[in-house]
Amino acid sequence: MDASYVVILAREAFMTAIWVAGPAMLVGMAIGILMAIFQAVTSVQEQTLTMIPKIIAVGLTIVFMMPHILKTLGSFTSDVFRALVDAAL
């Protein structure tokens, strides 16, 4: 295992983190923007009005994306272990 493999592994870990966390973050951002527009239009400045919908939306996104998340993380983990075994031989 050389330095180039460590760089490749770090890149793959970073991309896996983006693919796993990205959908929930995008949904949270979209709900936040929609709630900010709603607050600006109605002049309602309530903190819980923005947090509760974001928590619910992100939670539902994580529940619905769980098969994809588990498949992605499982694939990444098995690839890392396979590469470690190959490097040890």
Protein Blocks (a to p, Z undefined) as FASTA:
>chain_A
ZZklmmmmmmmmmmmmmmmmmmmmmmmmmmmmmmmmmmmmnopacfklmmmmmmmmmmmm
mmmmmmmmmmmmmmmmmmmmmmmmmmmZZ
